[in-house]
């Protein structure tokens, strides 16, 4: 009798676990707001991402956690905005921890990340792609923060190469290229594609791993974090991907004058990277369908920050050879990666959740990366961590008429001169240059009315500056690793 009771209990437990929705969170790297079709891209086909939008909800005023990689990912994983986050810049780990040869400054051991709670709730967890929140063996090691499996790049700098010497599988280095291709070389007089193509293309290995994980874990709930590296430069996609795009696009080669690798067909190469990213999304969707779990899987697609920034005024190319003007990568937004203007922070975002969210809808309610932790916990019935900065956006995603954002959104970015932003309702209050000898003035923009941030309203609405300073005073904790003095808030 006892064994029968135990069997029934186990059966019920397994049935309950199987009913929990899976979560697949897909994070692109430096993908601009206008670089996919459903957000206005005209030259690069992205049918799979567009299909997510057709079958889900498109978020038109959604923002990353920061305007660069590591701090944005810290906000995403911790649910803490930059005023409370451990990581507020792209500092290398070896600056404070010389024992580590690679990786970024680690998050703290006691910082609770999203996968830890999913694992506690019975989910299988995996992170595949780029990490950037602490070296293997450090307090920021992904395996120490809830991930059963980590496969990919631990270090953002190594991820500049698509043909690296190795990738990590948990604590093991897996060699994939005996002759790796570096992500950086000095400028050249002639660019040849074949000079920068290696044997094993890392993105292919990572999407293969994602398909394998889905197939293996189909009978239990899983949380899969896919932090793909496209379209972050350097540009060296496979030749067949490049050749899908018109030769007449490229009348001028990129010779490396704006950093990273040269390329004879820079526009086609950049388009190929985004097209390949879209194909990864298609393969994930196909794998979910094949496993029979696509109808009970919540998928989020977004980017860690805006498109790559300007560099050399003598070059028509942005950093790494990207021609963002040609592709209208920011869709008319001001600024690029590294900037707290819309082009650096606003990112293309789509959520697909069959049976729960109305297909083909959109929302212009503002949200940002800090919101994902409470939102995904609410969607899956997972107990969230205490004192999260974000809000549960599930009612907004469901289109509930009364749903609206309650909290201001906060960014305090201790790099690119030192920048702060507070979004209060429709208004964005920002200040730049806080780490320079001549800090800029406060700026205010009415974002719905002025998405290009062309009209500064600071003189017309000075009361909003006082409100923003008050928010920052309450919402920004000191961080000795990433210090930033904010006039009126923590000076």
BELMO-V321577 format. One record per residue. N is the residue number from 1. PSI is psi as a letter, one per 30 degrees, with the letter a starting at -180 (* if undefined). NEAR is the number of other C-alpha atoms within 10 Angstrom. Layout:
n=N psi=PSI near=NEAR
n=N psi=PSI near=NEAR
This chain:
n=1 psi=e near=6
n=2 psi=e near=7
n=3 psi=e near=8
n=4 psi=e near=9
n=5 psi=e near=10
n=6 psi=e near=11
n=7 psi=e near=12
n=8 psi=e near=12
n=9 psi=e near=12
n=10 psi=e near=12
n=11 psi=e near=12
n=12 psi=e near=12
n=13 psi=e near=12
n=14 psi=e near=15
n=15 psi=e near=13
n=16 psi=e near=12
n=17 psi=e near=17
n=18 psi=f near=18
n=19 psi=f near=13
n=20 psi=k near=20
n=21 psi=k near=22
n=22 psi=l near=28
n=23 psi=k near=23
n=24 psi=j near=22
n=25 psi=j near=20
n=26 psi=j near=23
n=27 psi=j near=23
n=28 psi=l near=26
n=29 psi=j near=24
n=30 psi=h near=25
n=31 psi=k near=27
n=32 psi=l near=33
n=33 psi=e near=34
n=34 psi=g near=25
n=35 psi=g near=28
n=36 psi=l near=24
n=37 psi=e near=18
n=38 psi=f near=22
n=39 psi=g near=21
n=40 psi=f near=14
n=41 psi=k near=19
n=42 psi=f near=14
n=43 psi=f near=14
n=44 psi=j near=19
n=45 psi=k near=18
n=46 psi=i near=22
n=47 psi=e near=17
n=48 psi=e near=21
n=49 psi=e near=23
n=50 psi=e near=18
n=51 psi=e near=17
n=52 psi=e near=25
n=53 psi=e near=24
n=54 psi=e near=18
n=55 psi=g near=19
n=56 psi=b near=26
n=57 psi=k near=24
n=58 psi=k near=26
n=59 psi=j near=24
n=60 psi=f near=19
n=61 psi=h near=22
n=62 psi=k near=22
n=63 psi=l near=30
n=64 psi=l near=28
n=65 psi=f near=35
n=66 psi=l near=33
n=67 psi=g near=30
n=68 psi=l near=29
n=69 psi=d near=26
n=70 psi=e near=28
n=71 psi=e near=27
n=72 psi=e near=28
n=73 psi=e near=27
n=74 psi=e near=28
n=75 psi=e near=31
n=76 psi=e near=25
n=77 psi=e near=24
n=78 psi=f near=26
n=79 psi=g near=31
n=80 psi=k near=24
n=81 psi=l near=30
n=82 psi=f near=28
n=83 psi=f near=23
n=84 psi=f near=21
n=85 psi=k near=25
n=86 psi=e near=23
n=87 psi=k near=28
n=88 psi=g near=31
n=89 psi=l near=24
n=90 psi=h near=21
n=91 psi=k near=19
n=92 psi=k near=24
n=93 psi=e near=22
n=94 psi=f near=15
n=95 psi=e near=11
n=96 psi=f near=13
n=97 psi=i near=14
n=98 psi=f near=10
n=99 psi=f near=10
n=100 psi=k near=18
n=101 psi=f near=12
n=102 psi=l near=19
n=103 psi=l near=26
n=104 psi=l near=28
n=105 psi=k near=28
n=106 psi=k near=25
n=107 psi=l near=24
n=108 psi=l near=16
n=109 psi=e near=12
n=110 psi=g near=9
n=111 psi=k near=15
n=112 psi=k near=18
n=113 psi=l near=24
n=114 psi=e near=23
n=115 psi=f near=27
n=116 psi=e near=20
n=117 psi=e near=19
n=118 psi=e near=25
n=119 psi=e near=20
n=120 psi=e near=12
n=121 psi=g near=16
n=122 psi=g near=17
n=123 psi=k near=26
n=124 psi=k near=22
n=125 psi=k near=23
n=126 psi=k near=26
n=127 psi=k near=24
n=128 psi=k near=27
n=129 psi=b near=29
n=130 psi=k near=28
n=131 psi=d near=29
n=132 psi=g near=30
n=133 psi=g near=31
n=134 psi=k near=25
n=135 psi=l near=27
n=136 psi=k near=21
n=137 psi=f near=14
n=138 psi=l near=20
n=139 psi=f near=19
n=140 psi=g near=23
n=141 psi=k near=25
n=142 psi=e near=29
n=143 psi=f near=20
n=144 psi=f near=15
n=145 psi=h near=22
n=146 psi=f near=22
n=147 psi=k near=25
n=148 psi=e near=17
n=149 psi=k near=17
n=150 psi=k near=24
n=151 psi=k near=25
n=152 psi=b near=27
n=153 psi=k near=28
n=154 psi=e near=27
n=155 psi=k near=24
n=156 psi=e near=20
n=157 psi=e near=15
n=158 psi=f near=19
n=159 psi=f near=26
n=160 psi=f near=23
n=161 psi=k near=25
n=162 psi=f near=28
n=163 psi=i near=27
n=164 psi=l near=24
n=165 psi=e near=20
n=166 psi=l near=19
n=167 psi=l near=26
n=168 psi=k near=18
n=169 psi=j near=15
n=170 psi=c near=20
n=171 psi=g near=15
n=172 psi=k near=12
n=173 psi=k near=14
n=174 psi=j near=14
n=175 psi=k near=13
n=176 psi=f near=18
n=177 psi=j near=17
n=178 psi=e near=13
n=179 psi=i near=12
n=180 psi=l near=19
n=181 psi=k near=21
n=182 psi=l near=19
n=183 psi=f near=23
n=184 psi=k near=16
n=185 psi=l near=12
n=186 psi=l near=12
n=187 psi=k near=16
n=188 psi=l near=14
n=189 psi=f near=9
n=190 psi=k near=12
n=191 psi=k near=18
n=192 psi=k near=14
n=193 psi=e near=18
n=194 psi=f near=12
n=195 psi=f near=12
n=196 psi=g near=22
n=197 psi=k near=17
n=198 psi=a near=21
n=199 psi=e near=13
n=200 psi=j near=19
n=201 psi=j near=18
n=202 psi=e near=25
n=203 psi=e near=21
n=204 psi=e near=13
n=205 psi=e near=16
n=206 psi=e near=23
n=207 psi=e near=21
n=208 psi=e near=14
n=209 psi=e near=17
n=210 psi=e near=24
n=211 psi=e near=19
n=212 psi=e near=12
n=213 psi=e near=19
n=214 psi=e near=25
n=215 psi=e near=16
n=216 psi=f near=11
n=217 psi=g near=16
n=218 psi=f near=19
n=219 psi=g near=16
n=220 psi=l near=20
n=221 psi=k near=28
n=222 psi=l near=26
n=223 psi=j near=25
n=224 psi=j near=24
n=225 psi=j near=24
n=226 psi=j near=26
n=227 psi=i near=23
n=228 psi=l near=26
n=229 psi=f near=26
n=230 psi=k near=27
n=231 psi=h near=27
n=232 psi=k near=23
n=233 psi=l near=25
n=234 psi=l near=27
n=235 psi=j near=30
n=236 psi=i near=29
n=237 psi=l near=25
n=238 psi=k near=19
n=239 psi=e near=13
n=240 psi=f near=9
n=241 psi=e near=18
n=242 psi=e near=23
n=243 psi=f near=13
n=244 psi=f near=13
n=245 psi=l near=18
n=246 psi=k near=11
n=247 psi=e near=12
n=248 psi=f near=10
n=249 psi=e near=12
n=250 psi=j near=15
n=251 psi=f near=10
n=252 psi=k near=13
n=253 psi=l near=18
n=254 psi=k near=27
n=255 psi=g near=23
n=256 psi=g near=24
n=257 psi=f near=21
n=258 psi=g near=23
n=259 psi=l near=21
n=260 psi=a near=22
n=261 psi=k near=29
n=262 psi=l near=31
n=263 psi=k near=28
n=264 psi=f near=18
n=265 psi=i near=25
n=266 psi=e near=25
n=267 psi=e near=28
n=268 psi=e near=25
n=269 psi=e near=28
n=270 psi=e near=29
n=271 psi=e near=25
n=272 psi=e near=27
n=273 psi=e near=23
n=274 psi=e near=23
n=275 psi=e near=23
n=276 psi=e near=21
n=277 psi=e near=24
n=278 psi=e near=22
n=279 psi=e near=17
n=280 psi=e near=24
n=281 psi=e near=23
n=282 psi=e near=18
n=283 psi=e near=17
n=284 psi=e near=23
n=285 psi=e near=20
n=286 psi=e near=14
n=287 psi=e near=20
n=288 psi=e near=21
n=289 psi=e near=14
n=290 psi=e near=14
n=291 psi=f near=16
n=292 psi=g near=14
n=293 psi=g near=20
n=294 psi=f near=21
n=295 psi=f near=14
n=296 psi=h near=19
n=297 psi=k near=23
n=298 psi=k near=22
n=299 psi=k near=21
n=300 psi=k near=21
n=301 psi=k near=21
n=302 psi=a near=26
n=303 psi=l near=30
n=304 psi=f near=31
n=305 psi=a near=34
n=306 psi=a near=36
n=307 psi=l near=33
n=308 psi=k near=29
n=309 psi=l near=19
n=310 psi=l near=20
n=311 psi=c near=16
n=312 psi=j near=12
n=313 psi=f near=9
n=314 psi=f near=8
n=315 psi=k near=16
n=316 psi=f near=19
n=317 psi=k near=24
n=318 psi=a near=21
n=319 psi=k near=23
n=320 psi=g near=28
n=321 psi=g near=31
n=322 psi=k near=29
n=323 psi=i near=22
n=324 psi=f near=24
n=325 psi=e near=13
n=326 psi=e near=12
n=327 psi=f near=19
n=328 psi=h near=18
n=329 psi=f near=25
n=330 psi=f near=28
n=331 psi=h near=19
n=332 psi=g near=15
n=333 psi=l near=23
n=334 psi=k near=17
n=335 psi=l near=21
n=336 psi=a near=28
n=337 psi=k near=25
n=338 psi=f near=23
n=339 psi=k near=24
n=340 psi=g near=28
n=341 psi=l near=23
n=342 psi=e near=26
n=343 psi=f near=31
n=344 psi=f near=29
n=345 psi=e near=32
n=346 psi=k near=32
n=347 psi=k near=31
n=348 psi=k near=26
n=349 psi=k near=26
n=350 psi=k near=25
n=351 psi=k near=22
n=352 psi=k near=27
n=353 psi=i near=25
n=354 psi=k near=16
n=355 psi=f near=10
n=356 psi=e near=14
n=357 psi=k near=20
n=358 psi=k near=17
n=359 psi=k near=18
n=360 psi=g near=14
n=361 psi=l near=16
n=362 psi=l near=21
n=363 psi=k near=16
n=364 psi=g near=12
n=365 psi=k near=17
n=366 psi=k near=21
n=367 psi=l near=26
n=368 psi=l near=26
n=369 psi=e near=28
n=370 psi=f near=30
n=371 psi=f near=25
n=372 psi=e near=24
n=373 psi=e near=27
n=374 psi=e near=23
n=375 psi=e near=21
n=376 psi=e near=21
n=377 psi=e near=18
n=378 psi=e near=16
n=379 psi=f near=19
n=380 psi=f near=18
n=381 psi=g near=13
n=382 psi=k near=18
n=383 psi=k near=13
n=384 psi=l near=19
n=385 psi=l near=16
n=386 psi=l near=9
n=387 psi=h near=8
n=388 psi=k near=16
n=389 psi=f near=24
n=390 psi=l near=26
n=391 psi=l near=20
n=392 psi=j near=19
n=393 psi=g near=24
n=394 psi=e near=20
n=395 psi=e near=16
n=396 psi=e near=21
n=397 psi=e near=24
n=398 psi=f near=17
n=399 psi=g near=17
n=400 psi=k near=10
n=401 psi=e near=8
n=402 psi=f near=7
n=403 psi=k near=14
n=404 psi=l near=14
n=405 psi=k near=15
n=406 psi=e near=10
n=407 psi=k near=14
n=408 psi=l near=18
n=409 psi=k near=27
n=410 psi=k near=30
n=411 psi=k near=26
n=412 psi=j near=30
n=413 psi=j near=29
n=414 psi=g near=24
n=415 psi=l near=21
n=416 psi=h near=18
n=417 psi=f near=16
n=418 psi=j near=21
n=419 psi=k near=24
n=420 psi=k near=23
n=421 psi=k near=23
n=422 psi=k near=23
n=423 psi=j near=22
n=424 psi=j near=20
n=425 psi=b near=17
n=426 psi=f near=12
n=427 psi=k near=19
n=428 psi=j near=24
n=429 psi=k near=24
n=430 psi=l near=24
n=431 psi=k near=21
n=432 psi=l near=22
n=433 psi=g near=17
n=434 psi=f near=22
n=435 psi=g near=17
n=436 psi=l near=11
n=437 psi=f near=8
n=438 psi=i near=9
n=439 psi=k near=15
n=440 psi=l near=13
n=441 psi=l near=12
n=442 psi=k near=19
n=443 psi=k near=21
n=444 psi=k near=25
n=445 psi=k near=23
n=446 psi=j near=20
n=447 psi=e near=18
n=448 psi=e near=13
n=449 psi=f near=11
n=450 psi=i near=13
n=451 psi=f near=18
n=452 psi=g near=19
n=453 psi=h near=22
n=454 psi=f near=12
n=455 psi=j near=14
n=456 psi=k near=15
n=457 psi=g near=18
n=458 psi=e near=17
n=459 psi=f near=11
n=460 psi=f near=9
n=461 psi=h near=14
n=462 psi=f near=13
n=463 psi=f near=10
n=464 psi=f near=20
n=465 psi=e near=20
n=466 psi=e near=13
n=467 psi=e near=14
n=468 psi=e near=24
n=469 psi=e near=19
n=470 psi=e near=13
n=471 psi=e near=19
n=472 psi=e near=23
n=473 psi=e near=17
n=474 psi=f near=12
n=475 psi=f near=19
n=476 psi=j near=20
n=477 psi=l near=14
n=478 psi=k near=12
n=479 psi=j near=15
n=480 psi=f near=8
n=481 psi=e near=14
n=482 psi=i near=16
n=483 psi=k near=16
n=484 psi=j near=23
n=485 psi=k near=15
n=486 psi=j near=19
n=487 psi=k near=13
n=488 psi=f near=12
n=489 psi=e near=15
n=490 psi=g near=14
n=491 psi=* near=8
